[in-house]
C-alpha cells in the first residue's frame, strides 16, 4: 500500500512538472528551443527539470547584467572614441551594404572604419609564430583573450613570450575561459602567474544563489592586442593543432593594424572589467591612430551580455542581402528556422549557396544534429561540401565576393545564443576577394555531397540524426 502511494505521488509530480513547464519554458525562447525542451519534459519530466535548472535559462544572473550596465560609467567616452575614430571610411558603402553596417553597429556599438591593413593567416603554426614575434616586439602592453589557452607546446611558446615581455617591464594581461581551458587550467595558470602575467579565468562555474554562472555560458572569443597597434581575431585557440587525438585542426586568423584595433581593445577592456571589476587605462583611445592601409572593417561583439542574438541577426541579414553567391564555412552548423529559411529563399532568388563543413567531426551529438539538415538543404538547392583530411575549424562567410565575415562564431544555436563571440566584417572588395580565394581552396579540398547520394544512407542513421535534431535547441 505504501509503495502504491509513493508511486501515485511520483506520477502526480511528473504531471505537475509537465503543466508548470508548459507555462515557464516558452517565455523568452524561440519556438525551436521551446519545442525541444517541452519534448524532453513530456517524456522525461524529472531529468528535464534537473537539466533545466542547470542550463535551462540562456542568460547571465542579475549581477552580471548590472556590471555590464556599468561599462558606460566606468569607461566614460570609451565607446564614443572607439566608435568615432579619427580615420573614418573615405567613401560611403554601397547602398545595399549600408543596412548591414547599420545593423552591426546597432547590435555591437562599433561603426565601419577605414585606414586598416588586414592579413589572413590560414597556416596554424604561422599564427603562433607571428603572435610570439609581435609579443617579443611589444613596447607597452599585451592583451590576450582566448577560449582555450593550453599548457602544451603552443601554449608554452606564448607563455615564454609573455614572460619575456614581463621581464621588459610590459603590462601583460590574459583572460582564458574557465571551461574551454579546463583540462590545462592548473598548469596554464601556474605558468602564467610564475611569469608575472596578470591572468584571470572567465566565467568560472558557480552555484551560489544570486551569483550562479552556468557551465554552458562561455566566452568563446579569440582576441590578441599588442600595444594597441596590432590585433588578432579569428577561430584559432592557443593550443597544439592536434590536441585531440587523431584530429588536426585547420583554422583562419586575421592580423589587423589601424583604427579597427581600438574596437578589439574596447572589447577586451570590457571583458576584463566584467571578470575582475578592474577598470584599465584608456590612454590608447587618446592617441592618434595611424592609417595603415585601405581595408574597410567593423567589429561585432555578441553574446548574452548584448541585447538580442546579434551574430544570428547579422548572418540572416547577410544571406537575405546576397545577390549572386554565398559561401559559409563552419565546423558546426545547427541553424534555427530563420537561417534555414533565409538560405532556402536565397536559392529561390537565384543565389548560389555553398555550405562547407568538415567531414571529420569531434562533437558526436552536434554532428548528428547537423547531418539531419543536409537532406532539406540539398533538396532546396544548397550545395554542401565536406572538407577532407582535417577538422575545418575555421568560421567565415563571404557574400557576392564583396563582403566577408571572419571570427569565432560557429553557425549554430550555441554561438548564436549562449556564447560570447567576436566577429570581423570585411567591406572592401580587395580584402573580401582574398577571403574568397581561401574559401575556394576549401572547396577544392572538399567532396561535394549530392541529394541522391545522401538519401541512400541507412534508415537507422536517419532516425538517430533526427533525434539529434530534436535535441539541437538544447545544444
N, C-alpha and C positions, 0 to 999 in steps of 0.2 A: 504493500500500500504506500509506504514511504517512497519507494522507488518510482511508483506511478506519479505521486505528487511532484517529485523533483523533475520528472520528465515533462509534466504539464507546465511547470514553471519555465523550463528551458524552452519549450515550444512557444509559450506566450512571449518570452523575452525576444525570441527571433522575430516575431511579428511586430513587437514594439519597435525594434531596431529598424525593420523594413519601413514602417509607417513614418517614423521620425526622419529617417534618411531621405525619404521621398520629398520631404519638406526642406531639409537642410541642404542637400547636395546641389540642387540646381542654382542656388544663389552664387553669383559671381563666377559662373563656369560656362564654358562653351557647351553647346549641345552635345558635341562629341565626347567631351570629358565627363559630362553628367551621365550620358548613356553608359559609358564604361563603368563608372562607379556603381550606378544603380543595378547593372547586370551582376556585378560582383556581390552586391548586397542581397540581391534576390536569391542567389544560390548559396552564398556563404556569409550569413549575416554577422556572426561574431568575428571571424577572421577579417571581414571587410571593415568592421568597426575599429578593430585594433589598428589595421593598416591606415585607415582614415585619420585616426588620432595621431599617427606618426607622420604621415606625409600628405594628408588629405587637403590641406589648405595651402595653395600656391602663393604664399605671402609671408613677408617678414613680420615679426612682432611689432607692437606699437612703438617700443623704444627705438627700434631701428628706423622706422619712418620719421620719428621725431628728430633723430640725429641727422637724417638726410635733409630734413627741412631746415636744419641749422646752417647748411652749407653757405647759403647766400649771406648770412650774417658773419660767419667765421671767415669767409673769403670775400669780403666786400669788393665788388668790381672784377673778381677773377673771371667770372663767366663773360662779363662785358668785354674784358680785354682779350680773352681767347676768342670771343665771338665777333669782335670787330678789330682784327689785327690790321697793322699798317699796310700790309700787302693784300689787297683785295683782287678779285677776278678783274682782269683788264677789260674783257668783253663779257657781256651778259650771256648766259647759257641760252641755247636754242629754246624756243617757246615750249616744245614738248618735254624738255628736261626740267624746266623751272618748277613745275608742280612736285617732281620727285625731290628736288633740292629743298623746297619749302617744307615738304612733309618730314624729311630727315631733320631739318633744323627745328621744327616744332616738337619732334619726338626726343631729340638728343641735345638741343640747345646750341649746336655749333653750325656755322654757316659754311658755304663754299668759299675756299680761299685759293688764290693763285700764288705763283712765285715759289713753287716747291720742286724738288727733284725726287724721283721715285726709282728705286732699283728692286726688281723682282729677284728673289733668292730661292730657286726651286731645289737647290742641292742641300741636303741635310747637313753634312759636315761643314760646308761653307758658311752656313748660318752661325754655327757655334764659333768658328774661327773668326768671322767678321765681328761678331759681338765681343769676343775676347779682345780683338785688336782695338776696337773702339773704347772698351773699358780701359785698356792699357794707355790709350792716348788721352783719356779724360783729364780735365784740369780742375773741375769744380765738384761735380756730383754724379752719381749713378743711381738710377731708379729702375728696379725690375719688379714686374708683377707677372707671375706665371701660375697656371693651374697645377702643373707638375714641375717640381724642382727636385731632381733625384740626386742621390749621392754616388752615382756611377761615374764612368769616365767623363761623360759630357758635363755632368754636374760639377765634378772636381775641377775641370778646366775653367769653368766660370767662377767657381768659388775661389780658386787660386788667383784669378784676375782681380776679383773683388778685394782679396787680401792685399794684393799689391797696391790697389787704389787706396785702401785704408792706410797703408804704410806711407803713402804720399800725402796724407792729410785730407783726403777727399771724404765728403759725406756720401755714404753708401747705404741704401735702403732697399729691402727686399720684402715683398709680400708673396706668400705661397698659399694655395688653397689647402685647407686642413684635410679634406677628404682626398682630393686629387693627388696630393703628395704624401698621403698617409704611410705607404709602405717604406718610404725613405725618410720620413719626417724627423725621426730622432737623430739620425746621422747627419741629415742636411742641416738641421737647426744647430747641432753641436759644432759642425764645421764652420758655418757662417758666424756664429757667435764667437767662436775661438779666434776667428779672423778679425773680429771687431766690427762686423757688419750689423746694422740695426735691422732685425728681421722679425716679422710677425706672421702668424697663421691667420688666414682669412676664414671667417665663418666656422669657428670650431663648434662642434655639435654640443648643444646644451639642452637640458631637460628642466631647468629651473622655471617655475611659474613666472610668467612675465618676461623672461629672458631666453625663452626656448628658441633654438635655431635648429631647423630640420636638417637631416643628413643629405637630402636631395636638393637643397637650395645651395648652389655652388657658384663661386666666382671662376668662370671658365676663360677669362681673358688671358692673352699673351702679349705683354707690352714691355718694351725697354726704352728708356730715355736717358741719354748721356749728354750732360752739360746743357740740357735744354736745346741742344742743336741737332742731335741725331736721334731718330726714333725707329723702333721696330714694331711691327704688328703683323699678325697672321695666325697660322694654325699650329706652329711648332712649339713644343714644350722643351724645357731643359732636361733632357733625358736621352739616353742612347737610342738610336733609331731602331734597334732590335730588342728593346727592353721586354717585349712579350715574346716568349719562346716560339720560334718558327714564323714570326711575323716581322717584316721590315716595313717601316713607315715611309711614305712619300708625302712631303709637306710643301707648303708655299708660304714664305715670309716676304715682307716688304720692308726695305730700309728707306727711311724718309729723311729729308732735310727741308728746312724752310718753315714758314709760319704754321704749317699743319702740325708740327711737333708740339706747339703750345697746347693744342687740343688734347694730345696724348698726355702731356704733363698735367693738365687740368683734371683729366680722368684719374690719373694716379694720385694726385693730391686729395681728391675727393675720397677715393677708396682708402687711402692711408688714414684720413680723419675718421671715416666710418668704423675702421677697425681699432684705432688707437686713441681717438679724440684729440690727437695732436695736430695743430694747425701749422703746417710747414711754411717756409718763406715763399712769397710770391714775387720775389725780385725778378725772376726770369720774365715776367709779364710786363716789366717796366723797361726792359732792354729793347733796343731797336732790332727788328727782325730782318735779317738779310734775305734778299731774293736769291734763291738757289737754282731756279730752273723755271720751266713753263707748265709743270703739272698742276692741274686744277683738281683739288681734292676736298674731301669732307669726312669728318669722323662722326660715327654714330655709336655712342654707348647705349646699351639696352639691358633690361633686367627687371626684377621685381621692385627695385627702388623707383623706377620710372613709371609714369602713367601710361597704361596701355602696353600691348605686346609690340614694342617698337620695331624690332627687326622683321617680324612677320608682316606687319603692315607695309614695310618698305619693300620686301620681296614680292608681295602680291601686287603692289603698285608697279614695280618694275616689269612684272610679267604682263600686266594689262597695258603697259606703255610700249611694249615691243611691237615692232613693225615687220621685221624680217627674220631674225634668228636669236634664239636664247640658248645658252649653254650653262647648265647648272652642274657643278662639281661638288660632291659631298660624300663622306663615308656613311652618313646616317640620314636616310630620307623617310620620314614618317610624317606626312603632311596632314593638315586639317582640311576641312571641306573647302575653305576659302582658297587655299593654294591649289588644291586639286582641281577645282572648277576653273580657276584662272588659267592653268596650263591647258586644260581641255579647250577652253574658249579661244586661247591663243592659236591653237592648231586650226580651229574652225575659221579663224581670221586669216589663215594662210601663213602663219609664222612657223618656222622650223623650231621645234622644241627638242633639245638634246639633254638627256639626263645621264651623267657619268657617275657611276657608283663603283665601289670596289668589289671585285669577285671574291677576294679574300675578306673574311669578316672576323671581328674579335668580340662581338656582342651578340650572343645567340638569340635572345628574345627580340632585340631590336631588328636583327636580320630577318627573323620570321615575319615580324610586322611589316617591315619594308617590302619584302617579297610579295606580300599579299596585295600590294598596289600595282604590281607590274602588269597583270593582265588588263586591268582597267585602263592603265596609261597606254599600253601598246595598242589596245583596241581603239583608243581615241586618236592615235597617230603620233604619240610621243615616242621619240627614238631613245632607246635605253642602251647604254654601253657599259660593259663590265670590264673594269681596269684589271689587267693581269699582273701576276708575279709579286706585287707589293700591296700593302694596305694603303690605298689612296686616302690619306687623312686630311688632305687639303680641302678648304672650304671656299669656293669662289663662284662667281656668276658673271656672265657678260650678256649684254643686250645690244643687238644690232652692231656689234663691234664698236659701239660709241660710248658705252658706259660700262664700268666694271665695279664689282663688289668683292672685296677680299677681307677675310677676318677670321674670327674664332668660332663663329656661329655655324652650327650644323643646320640642315633644313628639316628639323624635326620639332616635335612639340616641346621637348625638354629645353632646347635652345630658345625657342620662341617664348616660353612662359616662365621657366624655372631658373635658368642660368643667367648670370651677369656676363654679357658678351661685349665685344668690341669689333666694329666693322669699319672698313675704309671704302669710301665711294670714290671712284675714279671717273672724271668727266671729260678730260681732254682725249682727243682721238688717238694721239701717239701713244699715250700710256695704256689706253684701253686696248689698242691693237697689239701691244706686247703681251698683254694678258691672254688675248685670243690665241696668239701663237703658242703659248704654253698649254692652253686648253686643247688645241689641235694636236699637240704632242700626246696628250692623254687619250684623245680619240684614236690615234694611230696605234697606241699600245693597248687597245681595248677590243673585246669581242662584242659585236652587235647582237642584240637579243631580238628575236622575231616572235610575233604572236603565235604563229603555228608551232614553233619550237617550244614555247613556254606552256602552251595548253596541253602538251603531251606529258607533263610531269605527273607523277603518281597522285591519285586522288587522296591518299592518306596524307601526303605532304601538303596538299591544298587545305585540308582540314586543320592541320597544325598551324599553318600560316594564318588562316582566318581567326583562329583562337588568339594568336599573337596580335592580330589587327584589333580584335575586340578589346584587348588589354592595352593597346597603344596609347590611348589618352591618359593612362596611369603611369606611362614610362617617363 
